[in-house]
């Protein structure tokens, strides 16, 4: 019920904000150099001549039936535009989060284990750098180094066109890295992987510092618990205690921050997808904002909000399995 309330609140806010922003979306829908009669006809067709409360009720009624409206920019149903781009954004954000977890979580645990050492200070500096560095600047810097100077990785896009056209995919899920793997074509899979590395690393670096800090703090707290000292008196080494027992106490805060980081990464796609010409929801959202495409702006926002709310709901369920105390 809280999920529904939050989502409805998001809808209210984004709907009324888009209606108060400057600019006339009808002019774009009608075309270049419209006459006053054409503008009035466009407002009538789009329903913008009606009171804003009536517009909201009509939109909400359509939303309940799965209708997100028609994009003013592409003249296509918004739900169709989102369906075509969702897989690209989901693939990018998920791989970026996997990168951040695989690097940040063990680094945070190691930093806590070697507290106040050179390694600990180096890892913390890396984390602070990731939090402080503007994501768009990092993306362009990686492009300059790995494409412009070294020539190792492609500049933008999801796949090289001619390679993709020559292969008949047995599975077409929209998640290209999975489709390329199942196709059995090594060249295609490597090409897809090389295209996603730079945007995924750029996104991952934005939350890497958060994962490091949370996992390190959780481990430090676990090491100060009385049971840690008890096991030391039994003759176990600190590493044995961390490896077999203490790390489990860090899972709850780490899983929590992972869910929050997913929302942060979704927001980061607006910049990263534009920089790397990644055909996902972020790039579609930027173009919609620049052209005052109200239905598309609302649709993208609702999809992002729904994804974030659903993931946090899944994390709440995971608590039940990760922490026995929740089951009591």
Secondary structure, DSSP 4 states (H G I P E B T S, - for coil): -HHHHHHHHHHHHHHHHHHHSSS-HHHHHH-TT--HHHHHHHHHHHTTTS-HHHHHHHHHHHHHTT---B-TTT-SBHHHHHHHHHHHHHHHHHHHHHHHHHHHHHHHHHHHHTTTSHHHHHHHHHHHHHHHS-HHHHHHHHHIIIIIIS--S-SSSSS-HHHHHH---S---S-HHHHHHHHT-HHHHHHHHHHHHHHHHHHHHHHHHHHHHHHHHHHHHHHTSHHHHHHHHTT--HHHHHHHTGGGGGHHHHHHHHHHHHHHHHHHHHHHHHHTT--SHHHHHHHHHHTT-HHHHHHHHHHHHHHHHHHHHHHHHHHHHH-GGGG-
